[in-house]
Structure formats: structure tokens, C-alpha cells
Amino acid sequence: MTSQQSSTVRLTVAQALVRFLAAQYSERDGREQRLIPGMFGIFGHGNVAGVGQALLQAQVQAEEAGGGHSVTQRPVTDPADGELPYYMARNEQGAVNAAAAFAKTTNRLQALAVTASIGPGSTNMITGAALATTNRLPVLVLPSDIFATRHPDPVLQQLEDPRCLDISVNDAFKPVSRFWDRINRPEQLIPSALAAMRVLADPAETGAVTICLPQDVQAEAYDWPVEFFRKRVWHVARPVPEPAALQRAVEAIRSAKRPLLVAGGGVIYSEASEALRAFASATGIPVADTQAGKGAINWDHECAVGGVGSTGNTAANTLAREADLVIGVGTRYSDFTTASHTIFANPDVRFVNVNVLAFDAAKHAATMVVADAREGLEALGAALGGYEVEAGYTERAQELDAEWQRVVDECYGRDHTPLPAQTEVFGALNELMGERDVVINAAGSMPGDLQCLWRARTPEQYHLEYAFSCMGYEIPAAMGVRMAKGEEGQVVAIVGDGTYQMLPMELATIVAENLKVIVVLLQNHGYASIGALSESRGSQRFGTRYRMRNAATGRLDGEEVPFDLAANAASWGADVLRCDGIAAFRENYAVAAASDRPTVLYIETDLYGPNPPGSAWWDVPVSAVSDLDSTRQASKEYEEEKAAQRPYL
């Protein structure tokens, strides 16, 4: 055998990709873990004989090498060297959602791959890819593609574009991916795979990474350099502040009278909670949080004031309106965080932003500190050297927070009849769940109530997807979170009847994988959030309630649709406990927590709330002209509220 022969191995493109992925690792702070510990997938003609065959072959080889033990018996986050476990999802979007939740739970140090067949299978993943990229979460998306040879043209499920024969539906992934490539020749996989891993492991650039795999190329053989398959460790950077930028930030903070720190998801991903608590305790600066940042500082810390923005609370929003300096750490300043550019109302307000991504650090004409959140907070704390805000300002923040906590107690224990308000369910969960348990939510009215009310004690306890606010996220996310956490703690997904109907089928995957999750299913026969928004914007809750078509009016305003979501949940194989009121809910939660089976807690709640009092605005335009009195009144109110909106310059 020649040296050239001994330095290569003949594999298909799909086999080479699977073998490559199994050899990739990430490292931060001396802790090393598999970067891609497994793959979700649904097979069709585009990938069943390519990636599907490669995963089967790798599993058989791993079983033979391990004496017949199944690869899935190991923790998802820690497969044996060379293994790439496969997990069969029921819906391609659900698989990507689960992968995003997995990455969020591992603080972006690990990512799952997701493969799908060509055409509808792959395009089903686009929404999930958008969710991952919007939330800055690493997911490796592997859509199958049309034939590179174009011999069968058009192939089944191919989109034909007469302007360009090289376009497929997978080109739609480009705007929602942080990296995108198509492998038309085997050797193209080498630079593409390496570039993909770099982006997945980069905290500033990460998001959905898409590698399109034509179905004929997947099965094509090539002599691969053995070096391609060696173990590679991708070191996750912790950029430190540039000294001059740090000094500018320190000067801005020292000159402020009423600074407010806004903690975003970047604080949690960089595991900077201890640094944040130390910074707040040393300086006395109040700390508000975004949806992604809740739990970065424990709710009962002396400087914590809770959620800020459109779905924030009165305490944080009052301080935000008065602040002359906003210190944003690891936040991208979403529309909700700024209350559509109205909440930071001080005419002299300035911003200091600490962010690993310069794009976010530069927002609102800020003094930029491009740095890892932990490194930035520690450097700021050291450079401020004994700086503290005035005692009166700290006392005011604490008084505002104490007032808000009384509102929380009221919302949690209001004993609303005849059906409970969803806030009562949240109150019971907040009391019953432990520090290592995780609550999951994404869409509807619940994120607003939760950001206002939830008392997060640890960074891991609160898992909200509110960058994309994707209905249907919660059940797949529960699967991804449980896979990342192993057997530790409870994983509780809260879903409304609307979001449940979007993606319930991953309950079957949860059952198949024997994953212990609790799904809290709130039935209120409509879209609570959009219904309330519709009413406030003059559209009279049109099209937001689940009703039968009324033969007399021709509208959807008849009897309630007679579906039984509890029975539907049971049909997927989960245990279902019906809860008649909050007392029964508490009892059944204890049963579900003690069980080793996936369990759905079904409870009916009041569609109309009541919800926590609002304290900020959200820009949702109202029709400028209308024949409806309700719309005309809403339009007048909208113009008055919009007057407070401004750019932060």
C-alpha cells in the first residue's frame, strides 16, 4: 500500500459528513464537549439512501465496536467517540425547534444537526432555521437537494425556475442562515464543513448553518484525506474589552446619576451570572432583564427589578423612563425591550453596550464595548473601583420592586372564577418548581405574563423563545431541553390551545425516546394574546376565538368547536391528567413530577384573563381610516401614543 493510499479512505459524501461531525468538539474555560452530539431527521427519497444509510452504518459500526450496546443508551450531550446518534422526529420544523432549545440549554456550546428530504421536508425546516438565527442559537441544518448531475430533471418535488437551473427551494434558507452552502462535488464538503463548524462555535456569528446536500452527491464515493476526520476542537472565544473602549464606558457610567443595567441572553450564554451579581452588588446599579436574560440575576437580589419593556413590569419600566444611562449587556434590544423606542424616555439618555457582536454593541449610538459578557462585566467592575450610585437611587429601585412584588402576589393568588386566570397557573408553577427545573414558553399572552411575574431563581429556570415567538415551539423545545439536561430536574412546557394545535406531534417523539417532560396545556378556546391586541386596536377580537361557523350570520361566532385536546394529547402516548381548578392542578403536578413518564396537565382557563397591569407600549399600527367606531377610536389613541416614539441618538 502506498503512502497516498494509506492517507485516504473511500467513503460516500454522507458517510464522510457523519464521520466528520462525530469528531468535532467545542471548548470553553477548559471544558471540552462534543460540538455535534447527535442528529434529528426524517427520511424521504432525498436522504434515505444517503445520510440515512450513513447514520445506519455509523451506528452499526459503533455497536460492533462497543460490544452491541446501543448508542442511544448514552447521554445525548456525551456520546462515545465516533458515535453520532440519530433521533427520529415527527415534523421537520419541530426537529429544528428542538435542536435550537438544546443549543440554548447548553449555552450554545453544543448543537444538533437536522436532516430532511428534498422539497417539502426541507422547506419545513425554514421556520426553525429562522428561529435559530433570530435567537442567535447554533443549529446545523442539512436539507437534501436536487440532483447535481441534473440527469433526472425535474426530479420529484423540484422547484423549476426558468431563469436559473441552479436554484432549488433550498435557496430560501439563505436569508435565515448565518452560513449557507451547496455541495455539488464531493471535495467541496471539506472547506464547507470546516467553515460551518467555525460559525456554529462563534458566539458572535452563530445561528442556523445550512449545508445543502444534492441527493446524488450524498451517495457519491470519494477518496477522503484521513486528516479530515481527526479530532478537532473549536475554542469558543471570550473576547476581552479593548482598553480605550473600557475607559470610555467607565467615564460614561461615572457621570451618570440614574444608570440602569439591562441583562440580555448573552449574560446567560456566557455564564456571567456570578459576575453580574457581583457588579450589581458593588455598584448598586439596578438590573432589569429581557425575556432571554431573565434569571441572569436572581429575582430576589437587592438590585434586581425584573422585566423591562413592552411586557415588562412597572418597577423596571419606571426606572427605564428615568434612566440617564442604559448599560446593555448581552442584549440585542428587541422591539419589546425598548417598547418600540418609547421606554427609555429621558431626553438625555445615553447607552453603553457590552456585546460580543459589534452589530449589537453599536445600537442606539452607544459607547461600544465589544466583549464577552462575563469578561466585560468583570473588567467594568474592576475599572470602576469603588464606584456606587447614590443611596437614594438604590432605595427608590428597591421600593419600586417591592411595590411590584405585591402585584405579583395578587396576580398569582387572585382566585378568579368560574375559570382560573392563567396567572394563577403560573403562580402555582413558580412555587412548585425548583431551581434546577425549567419552564418553557414562546408565544401568545403567556410570555408577557411570565416576564412580568415569574420569579426566576437561576439562569436555567426560565426558557422563553421570544425573539421569533414561534407558535408550536414549546413541545419540541421540551424535548430538546430534556435531551440537554439528562435526568436532572423537571422540564415543564406551558402551551395554550392555539400553539398546541401547531405542533403537538412531537409528543410522540418524546414518548418514543422515553423523555420525562411535563406539558401544561391551557385551554381557553381562542387566541388570548391576539384577541386582546385586536380589541385594543379596534378590531373587536375578530377571528381570534375557536367557534363554529354560524349559519345565521355566516361568521365564525357560533358554538365552541367541540375538540378535546386532552384526548388528542393522550392519543400521542402521553399520560394526561385533567385539572378542575388550581387545587387539582397542584395535586396533579405532584403526580406528574413523581412519574417517570411524559405527562400532560390539562386545565381550562379564562380567555379574558385578567392579566397583569401593562406599563409600556408596543407599536402595532391601526388603520388610519375606517367605518368602524372602535377602529377610529383606536387610531386616535395610537397616534397619541406614537408621539413618544423616537430614535436613540
C-alpha positions in Angstrom: 0.0 0.0 0.0 1.4 3.4 -1.0 1.6 6.3 1.4 -1.1 8.1 -0.8 -3.4 5.1 -0.4 -2.9 4.9 3.3 -3.6 8.6 3.8 -7.1 8.4 2.3 -10.3 6.5 3.0 -13.1 5.8 0.4 -16.5 6.9 1.7 -19.6 8.5 0.3 -20.2 12.2 0.9 -22.9 11.4 3.5 -20.6 8.8 5.3 -17.8 11.4 5.3 -20.0 14.1 6.8 -21.3 11.8 9.6 -17.8 10.7 10.4 -16.5 14.3 10.3 -19.3 15.6 12.6 -18.6 12.9 15.2 -15.0 14.2 15.5 -15.9 17.8 16.3 -15.6 19.3 19.8 -16.0 22.7 21.4 -14.1 24.0 24.4 -14.6 27.0 26.7 -12.9 27.6 30.1 -11.1 24.3 29.8 -14.3 22.3 29.5 -14.5 20.2 26.3 -17.6 18.6 24.8 -18.9 17.2 21.5 -19.9 20.1 19.3 -22.4 17.9 17.3 -23.5 15.1 19.7 -26.4 13.8 17.5 -28.8 14.3 14.6 -32.5 14.7 14.2 -34.1 13.6 11.0 -37.0 12.5 8.9 -36.1 10.4 5.8 -37.5 10.6 2.3 -36.2 9.8 -1.2 -33.8 12.7 -0.9 -31.8 11.4 2.0 -32.9 7.9 3.0 -30.1 6.2 0.9 -27.6 9.0 1.6 -27.5 10.5 5.1 -29.8 7.8 6.3 -27.5 5.0 5.1 -24.5 6.8 6.6 -26.2 7.1 10.0 -27.2 3.5 10.0 -23.6 2.4 9.0 -22.1 4.5 11.7 -24.5 3.1 14.3 -23.8 -0.5 13.3 -20.1 0.2 13.5 -20.4 1.8 16.9 -22.5 -1.1 18.2 -19.9 -3.6 16.9 -17.1 -1.7 18.5 -18.9 -1.4 21.8 -20.0 -5.0 22.1 -23.5 -4.4 20.8 -24.6 -1.6 23.1 -27.0 0.9 21.6 -25.6 4.4 21.1 -28.8 5.9 22.4 -28.1 4.5 25.8 -25.5 7.2 26.5 -26.4 10.8 27.4 -27.3 12.9 24.4 -24.7 15.5 25.4 -21.9 12.9 25.8 -21.9 10.2 23.1 -18.9 8.0 22.8 -16.1 9.0 20.4 -17.1 8.3 16.9 -20.8 8.0 17.6 -23.5 10.2 16.0 -26.8 9.1 17.5 -30.0 9.5 15.4 -33.3 10.8 16.7 -36.5 10.4 14.6 -38.7 13.5 14.8 -42.3 13.7 13.5 -42.1 17.2 12.0 -39.1 18.8 10.4 -39.8 22.3 11.9 -40.3 20.6 15.3 -36.9 18.9 14.9 -35.1 22.2 14.3 -37.1 23.8 17.2 -35.9 21.0 19.5 -32.3 21.5 18.3 -32.5 25.2 19.0 -33.8 24.6 22.5 -31.0 22.0 23.0 -28.4 24.6 22.0 -29.9 27.2 24.3 -29.8 24.8 27.2 -26.2 24.0 26.6 -25.4 27.8 26.5 -24.5 27.4 22.7 -21.6 25.1 23.4 -23.3 22.2 21.6 -25.6 22.0 18.6 -27.6 19.2 17.0 -27.8 18.5 13.3 -31.2 18.1 11.5 -31.6 16.3 8.1 -34.7 16.2 5.9 -35.7 15.1 2.4 -35.9 17.4 -0.5 -38.9 19.6 -1.3 -41.5 19.9 1.5 -39.4 18.1 4.0 -36.5 20.6 3.7 -38.7 23.7 3.4 -40.5 22.7 6.6 -37.2 23.5 8.3 -37.0 27.1 7.2 -39.1 28.4 10.0 -37.0 26.6 12.5 -33.8 28.0 10.9 -35.2 31.5 11.1 -36.0 30.9 14.8 -32.4 29.7 15.5 -30.8 32.6 13.7 -33.1 35.2 15.2 -32.3 33.8 18.7 -28.5 33.5 17.8 -28.6 29.8 18.5 -26.4 27.2 16.7 -28.2 24.6 14.7 -26.8 22.6 11.7 -29.4 22.2 9.0 -28.9 19.6 6.3 -31.6 19.8 3.7 -31.5 17.4 0.8 -31.3 18.9 -2.7 -32.0 18.3 -6.4 -29.6 16.2 -8.5 -26.3 17.9 -9.1 -26.0 16.0 -12.4 -29.4 17.2 -13.5 -30.0 13.9 -15.3 -33.4 13.5 -13.7 -34.7 17.0 -14.3 -37.1 18.0 -12.9 -36.9 15.5 -10.1 -39.9 14.8 -7.9 -40.7 17.9 -5.7 -38.2 20.1 -7.6 -39.0 23.8 -7.9 -38.3 24.9 -11.5 -37.1 28.4 -12.2 -36.8 29.2 -15.9 -34.3 32.0 -15.2 -31.7 29.7 -13.5 -31.4 25.9 -13.4 -29.2 26.1 -10.3 -32.0 27.3 -8.0 -33.9 25.0 -5.7 -36.2 25.5 -2.7 -33.1 25.4 -0.5 -32.1 28.8 -1.7 -34.9 30.1 0.6 -32.6 29.2 3.5 -30.1 31.9 2.6 -31.7 34.9 4.4 -32.3 32.9 7.5 -28.9 31.2 7.8 -25.6 32.6 9.1 -23.7 30.3 6.7 -25.1 28.6 3.6 -23.5 26.3 1.0 -24.5 23.6 -1.5 -22.2 20.6 -2.1 -22.2 19.9 -5.8 -18.9 17.9 -5.8 -17.6 15.7 -3.0 -14.4 17.6 -2.4 -16.4 20.8 -1.7 -17.5 19.3 1.6 -14.1 19.8 3.1 -13.9 23.6 3.2 -17.7 23.8 3.7 -17.8 21.6 6.7 -14.9 23.4 8.3 -16.5 26.8 7.7 -19.8 25.6 9.1 -18.2 24.4 12.4 -16.4 27.8 12.8 -19.7 29.6 12.6 -21.5 27.2 14.9 -18.8 27.7 17.6 -18.5 31.5 17.2 -20.7 33.3 19.8 -20.9 36.4 17.7 -21.8 34.8 14.3 -23.7 31.7 15.4 -27.2 30.8 14.2 -28.6 28.4 11.7 -25.9 26.9 9.5 -27.2 25.3 6.3 -25.4 22.8 4.1 -27.5 21.6 1.1 -26.9 18.0 0.0 -28.0 17.0 -3.5 -29.3 13.5 -3.3 -26.9 12.0 -5.9 -23.9 13.7 -4.3 -24.8 12.3 -0.9 -24.3 8.8 -2.3 -21.2 9.6 -4.4 -17.9 8.0 -3.3 -14.6 9.9 -2.9 -11.1 9.2 -1.5 -11.1 11.5 1.5 -7.9 12.5 3.3 -7.8 10.8 6.7 -6.7 14.1 8.2 -10.3 15.4 7.5 -11.6 13.1 10.2 -9.2 13.8 13.0 -10.5 15.2 16.3 -10.9 19.0 16.0 -11.5 21.2 19.0 -13.2 24.6 18.3 -12.3 27.0 21.0 -15.2 29.3 22.0 -13.8 32.7 22.4 -14.2 35.1 25.3 -13.2 38.4 23.8 -11.9 41.0 26.3 -12.7 44.7 26.2 -10.3 46.9 24.3 -8.7 49.2 27.0 -9.8 52.5 25.4 -13.4 51.3 24.9 -13.5 50.2 28.5 -12.3 53.6 29.7 -15.0 55.3 27.6 -17.6 53.1 29.2 -16.3 53.8 32.7 -16.4 57.5 32.2 -20.0 57.3 31.0 -21.0 55.2 34.0 -19.3 57.5 36.5 -21.0 60.6 35.0 -24.5 59.0 35.3 -26.9 59.7 38.1 -29.6 57.1 37.3 -28.0 54.2 35.4 -29.9 51.1 34.6 -28.4 47.8 33.5 -30.4 45.6 31.1 -29.3 42.0 31.1 -29.9 40.0 27.9 -29.4 36.4 26.9 -25.7 36.9 26.3 -25.2 37.1 30.1 -26.7 33.6 30.4 -24.9 32.1 27.4 -21.5 33.4 28.6 -22.3 32.0 32.1 -21.8 35.5 33.5 -24.5 35.5 36.3 -21.9 35.5 39.1 -20.1 38.4 37.5 -23.4 40.3 37.1 -24.4 39.8 40.7 -21.0 40.9 41.9 -21.2 44.0 39.6 -24.6 45.0 40.8 -23.8 44.4 44.5 -20.6 46.5 44.2 -22.2 49.5 42.3 -25.8 49.4 43.4 -27.0 49.8 39.8 -30.5 48.3 39.3 -30.7 45.3 36.9 -33.6 44.8 34.6 -33.8 41.8 32.3 -35.1 40.9 28.8 -37.0 37.7 28.0 -33.8 35.9 27.1 -32.0 37.4 30.1 -34.4 36.6 32.9 -32.7 34.6 35.6 -29.3 36.1 34.8 -29.7 37.7 38.2 -31.9 36.0 40.8 -35.2 37.8 41.3 -34.6 38.5 45.0 -31.2 40.1 44.6 -31.1 43.5 46.1 -30.6 45.2 42.7 -33.0 43.1 40.6 -36.0 44.9 39.3 -37.4 42.4 36.8 -38.6 42.5 33.2 -38.3 45.7 31.1 -40.1 46.9 28.0 -43.5 46.1 26.4 -44.0 43.0 28.5 -42.1 44.4 31.5 -43.2 45.4 34.9 -44.0 48.8 36.5 -40.8 48.9 38.6 -38.3 48.3 35.8 -40.2 50.4 33.3 -40.4 53.4 35.7 -36.6 53.2 36.2 -36.1 52.8 32.4 -38.1 56.0 31.7 -36.0 57.9 34.3 -32.6 56.4 33.4 -29.9 58.8 32.1 -27.7 55.8 31.1 -28.6 52.3 30.0 -26.0 49.7 30.2 -27.0 46.9 27.9 -25.1 43.6 28.5 -25.7 40.8 26.0 -28.9 42.2 24.6 -29.9 42.9 21.0 -32.5 45.5 22.1 -35.6 43.9 20.5 -38.7 45.9 19.8 -40.2 44.6 23.1 -37.2 45.5 25.2 -37.3 49.1 24.1 -41.1 49.2 24.0 -40.9 50.3 20.3 -38.4 53.0 21.2 -40.5 54.6 23.9 -39.4 53.2 27.3 -36.1 54.9 27.6 -37.8 58.3 27.8 -35.2 60.5 29.4 -34.3 63.1 26.7 -30.6 62.9 27.8 -30.4 59.1 27.9 -27.2 57.5 26.7 -26.2 53.9 26.2 -23.2 51.7 27.0 -23.4 48.4 25.3 -21.3 45.3 26.2 -21.8 42.7 23.5 -19.8 40.0 21.8 -21.3 41.2 18.4 -20.3 44.7 17.3 -23.6 44.9 15.4 -25.5 44.8 18.7 -22.9 46.8 20.7 -23.4 49.7 18.3 -27.1 50.0 18.7 -28.6 53.3 19.9 -25.4 55.2 19.1 -23.9 53.6 22.2 -20.5 53.7 23.7 -19.4 50.3 22.4 -17.6 47.6 24.4 -17.2 44.6 22.1 -16.5 41.8 24.6 -17.8 38.6 26.1 -20.4 39.4 28.8 -18.5 37.9 31.7 -15.2 39.4 30.7 -16.9 42.8 30.1 -18.7 42.8 33.4 -15.6 41.8 35.4 -13.4 44.4 33.6 -16.0 47.1 34.2 -16.3 46.2 37.8 -12.5 46.4 38.3 -12.1 49.6 36.4 -14.9 51.4 38.3 -13.0 50.7 41.5 -15.4 51.5 44.4 -18.0 53.5 42.3 -21.5 53.3 43.7 -24.7 55.0 42.8 -26.3 57.3 45.3 -28.1 55.5 48.2 -31.3 57.3 47.5 -31.4 55.9 43.9 -30.9 52.3 45.2 -33.6 52.7 47.8 -36.0 54.0 45.1 -35.4 51.0 42.9 -35.9 48.7 45.9 -39.2 50.4 46.8 -40.5 50.2 43.3 -39.6 46.5 43.2 -41.3 45.8 46.5 -44.5 47.5 45.2 -44.4 45.3 42.1 -43.9 42.1 44.1 -47.2 42.9 45.9 -48.8 43.0 42.4 -47.2 39.6 41.6 -48.7 38.1 44.8 -52.1 39.4 43.8 -51.9 38.0 40.3 -50.7 34.6 41.5 -53.4 34.3 44.1 -56.4 36.1 42.8 -58.8 33.0 42.9 -60.6 34.1 39.7 -63.9 32.3 39.0 -65.5 30.4 37.4 -62.4 29.6 35.5 -58.9 30.5 36.8 -56.8 33.1 35.2 -53.6 31.7 33.6 -51.6 33.8 36.0 -52.8 31.5 38.8 -51.4 28.5 37.0 -48.1 30.4 36.7 -48.1 31.2 40.4 -48.6 27.6 41.3 -45.8 26.5 39.0 -43.5 29.2 40.2 -44.0 27.9 43.8 -43.8 24.2 42.9 -40.8 24.2 40.5 -37.3 24.0 41.9 -34.1 26.0 41.0 -32.9 23.3 38.5 -36.3 22.9 36.9 -37.0 24.6 33.6 -40.2 26.4 32.4 -40.6 26.8 28.7 -42.8 29.1 26.6 -42.8 31.1 23.4 -45.9 32.6 22.1 -49.3 34.2 22.9 -50.2 36.2 26.0 -48.1 33.9 28.3 -44.7 35.4 27.6 -45.9 38.8 28.6 -47.4 37.5 31.9 -44.3 35.4 32.6 -41.8 38.2 32.0 -43.9 40.4 34.4 -44.5 37.8 37.1 -42.0 34.9 37.0 -39.6 34.9 39.9 -36.5 33.2 38.3 -34.0 32.0 40.8 -31.4 30.6 38.5 -30.2 31.3 34.9 -31.5 27.9 33.7 -35.0 28.1 35.2 -36.6 30.4 32.6 -36.6 29.3 29.0 -38.5 31.7 26.8 -38.2 31.9 23.0 -39.3 35.5 22.3 -37.0 36.6 19.5 -39.1 34.8 16.9 -42.0 34.0 19.3 -42.8 30.9 17.3 -46.1 29.2 18.0 -45.6 25.4 18.3 -42.1 25.8 19.8 -42.8 24.7 23.3 -43.4 20.9 23.0 -40.4 20.3 20.7 -38.4 22.6 22.9 -39.2 20.5 25.9 -37.7 17.6 24.1 -34.5 19.5 23.3 -34.2 20.8 26.8 -34.6 17.3 28.4 -32.1 15.9 26.0 -29.6 18.6 27.1 -30.3 18.3 30.8 -30.3 14.5 31.0 -32.3 13.3 34.0 -31.8 16.4 36.2 -34.9 18.4 37.3 -38.3 18.9 35.8 -38.8 20.2 32.3 -42.2 22.0 32.0 -43.6 23.3 28.8 -46.6 25.7 29.1 -48.7 25.8 25.9 -52.0 27.4 25.0 -54.6 25.6 22.9 -53.5 27.7 19.9 -49.8 26.9 20.0 -50.7 23.2 20.9 -52.5 22.8 17.7 -49.5 23.9 15.7 -47.0 21.1 16.6 -48.4 18.5 19.0 -46.9 15.6 17.2 -43.5 15.8 18.8 -45.3 14.3 21.9 -44.9 11.0 20.0 -41.2 11.6 19.7 -41.0 12.4 23.4 -42.8 9.2 24.2 -40.6 7.2 21.8 -37.5 8.5 23.4 -38.8 7.9 27.0 -38.2 11.6 27.8 -39.6 12.8 31.1 -41.3 16.1 30.4 -44.4 17.8 31.7 -46.7 19.8 29.3 -49.1 22.2 30.9 -51.9 22.7 28.4 -54.2 25.7 28.9 -57.5 25.5 27.1 -59.3 28.8 26.7 -60.9 28.3 23.2 -59.1 31.1 21.5 -56.0 33.3 20.9 -55.8 35.2 24.2 -52.9 37.5 23.2 -54.1 38.4 19.7 -57.7 38.6 20.8 -56.7 41.3 23.4 -54.5 43.0 20.9 -57.3 43.0 18.3 -59.7 44.5 20.8 -57.2 47.2 21.9 -56.6 48.1 18.2 -60.3 48.4 17.3 -60.7 45.1 15.6 -63.1 43.6 18.1 -61.3 40.3 18.6 -62.3 39.3 15.0 -61.0 35.9 14.0 -59.4 35.1 17.4 -61.9 32.6 19.0 -62.4 29.0 18.2 -66.0 29.0 17.1 -68.2 27.0 14.6 -69.5 28.7 11.5 -72.8 30.3 12.4 -75.4 29.5 9.7 -77.4 32.6 10.6 -74.6 35.2 10.4 -72.1 33.4 8.1 -69.4 34.3 10.7 -67.2 32.2 13.0 -69.3 33.2 16.0 -71.3 30.1 16.7 -70.8 27.4 19.3 -67.3 26.5 20.6 -65.5 24.0 18.4 -66.0 20.6 20.2 -62.5 19.4 20.1 -60.9 17.6 23.0 -57.2 18.5 23.3 -56.7 16.3 26.3 -57.9 13.3 24.4 -55.6 14.3 21.5 -52.6 14.5 23.8 -53.4 11.1 25.1 -53.5 9.8 21.5 -49.8 10.6 21.1 -49.0 8.2 24.0 -48.5 10.7 26.9 -50.3 10.4 30.3 -53.0 13.0 30.6 -54.3 14.4 33.9 -57.3 16.8 33.7 -57.3 19.5 36.3 -60.5 21.1 37.5 -59.2 24.3 39.1 -55.9 25.3 40.7 -56.1 22.9 43.7 -56.4 20.0 41.4 -53.6 21.4 39.2 -51.3 21.4 42.2 -52.2 17.9 43.2 -51.7 16.6 39.6 -48.4 18.4 39.2 -47.1 16.5 42.2 -48.2 13.3 40.4 -46.6 14.3 37.2 -43.3 15.3 38.9 -43.1 11.9 40.6 -43.8 10.0 37.4 -41.1 8.8 35.0 -43.5 9.2 32.1 -44.3 12.3 29.9 -47.4 13.8 31.3 -49.8 16.5 30.1 -51.7 18.6 32.7 -54.9 19.9 31.0 -56.7 22.8 32.6 -59.3 25.3 31.3 -58.6 29.0 31.9 -60.4 32.2 31.2 -59.7 33.6 27.7 -60.2 37.1 29.0 -57.7 37.0 31.9 -57.4 39.0 34.0 -53.7 39.7 33.1 -51.1 41.8 34.9 -51.3 45.6 34.5 -49.4 46.9 31.5 -46.9 49.7 31.9 -45.4 50.1 28.4 -46.4 50.4 24.7 -46.0 48.2 21.6 -46.1 49.7 18.1 -48.9 47.8 16.3 -50.3 50.2 13.6 -54.0 50.9 13.5 -56.0 51.5 10.3 -55.8 55.2 9.5 -59.3 55.3 8.1 -62.3 53.1 9.0 -66.1 52.9 9.1 -65.9 51.3 12.5 -66.1 53.5 15.6 -63.9 51.1 17.5 -61.1 51.4 14.9 -61.4 55.2 14.7 -61.0 55.5 18.5 -58.1 53.1 18.4 -56.4 55.0 15.6 -56.7 58.2 17.6 -55.1 56.6 20.7 -52.4 55.1 18.5 -51.3 58.4 17.1 -51.2 59.9 20.6 -49.1 57.0 22.0 -46.8 57.0 18.9 -45.8 60.6 19.7 -43.5 59.3 22.4 -41.5 57.2 19.9 -38.0 58.4 19.0 -34.7 57.2 17.7 -31.9 57.0 20.4 -29.2 59.2 19.1 
